[in-house]
Amino acid sequence: MQKQYETVFILTPVLSEDQVKEAVSKFRDYLKNNGAEIVYENNWGLRKLEYPIQKKSTGFYYLIEFKSDPQLIKKLEIEYKRDERVIRFLTTLLDKHAIAYNEKKRTEKKDTSEKEVEPTKKEN
């Protein structure tokens, strides 16, 4: 039985843009190769950390929402631990309310980006 999960991982800030893309594709491919269906991805970019981790105050955040068997989560987290580029990660199981909230948030984001902004008219 597949369940829906959301995983966020933080990569060390010393990586180049190509190294970040390579790390992200490694985890994306790992999920796909192990039977996961990726629902949504979002690159949050370089952000300030709430507190220093490994003497670093920033990190590259990336989110992947996916459907998979529960056994895959433990394997995915072992992959995170083995990769020295990952400084933190969190994977959570989404319940029906969280899934509905995420879908609503995505459709609202699409609606606002698709609407054309009408130019304001200046009155003299």
N, C-alpha and C positions, 0 to 999 in steps of 0.2 A: 504494500500500500504506500503510494507516494504521498509525501506531505510537503508543504511549502515552507521554505526557510529564507532567511535574509542573513547574509554574512557581510560584515564590514571589516576590512583589514587596513592597517596603517603601515606604509612602507617608509623606510628611512629617508630623510630629506637629502642625503648626499648623492642620490641616484640622478643620472641624466634622464631626459625625457624618454629616450629609447630604452633605457634600462627599466623604467617604470612600466612602459608599454609591454616589454618582454615579460616582466613579473606578472602583470595582470593577465596577459594571454596564457601564461603557464597555468594559473589557477582556473581560468575560464575553460581551457582545454582539459584540465584534469576533471572538472565537473562533467563536461560533455562526454569525455571518454569513459566515465563511470556511470553513464546512464541518466545524468541529471538533465532536466529541461530548464534552460535559462529563461526567466520570465522578464527580467528587467535588469539593467546595469546603469550605474551612475558614477561618473568620476567627479568626486568632490574637490579634487585638486589639493594643492599645498595649503595646509591650515595650521594654525597655532594649537599646540597641545595644551590641555588644562594644567598639566604638571609635567616636568621633564621626565623623559623615558630614555634610559641609556645616555644620559647627558645631552639629549636633543630636545629642542623646544618646539619643533615643527615636524610635520610628516605628511606624506601623500595619502589621502583617504580614498578608498574605493568601495562601492557597494554593489553586491550582486544578489538579486532575488531569484530563487530557483526552486524547482520541484525535484525531489529525489527520495530514495529509500532512506530511512533513518540510519542504516549502517554506514552510509557514505560520510556522515558528519564526522565521526571519529577519525576516519582516514584523511579527510580534508584538513582537520585540525592538526594531525601529525605532519602533513605537508607544510602547513604554516610554521610549525615549530622547527622543522628542518631547514627552512629557508631563512638565512641570516638577514635578508632584506626586510622581513616582516618584523615590526617592533611590537605590534599589538593586533589582536583579532577578536571578533565576537560573532558567534553564529547563534541566531535565535529561531525557534519554531514559531511560525505565524498562525494564529487562530483565525477563524472566519472573519472576525471583526477587524483584525489587522490587515488581512488580505483586502477586504472591502475598502478600508481606509486608504491603503496604498493605491488601489485602482482608481478611487475617486480623486486622489491627489494628482495622479498622472493625467487623468482626463481633463481636470481643471487646468493643469499646466499647458496641455495641448490647446485647449480652447482659448486661453489668453494669448498664447503665442501666434495663433492663427488669425486672430482678429486684427484688422488694420486700425491703426490709430488715426483718427480723423484730425487733420490740422486745425488748430484753434484759430478763430478769426479775431482779428483785432478791430475793435470799433473805435473810430476817431471822434 
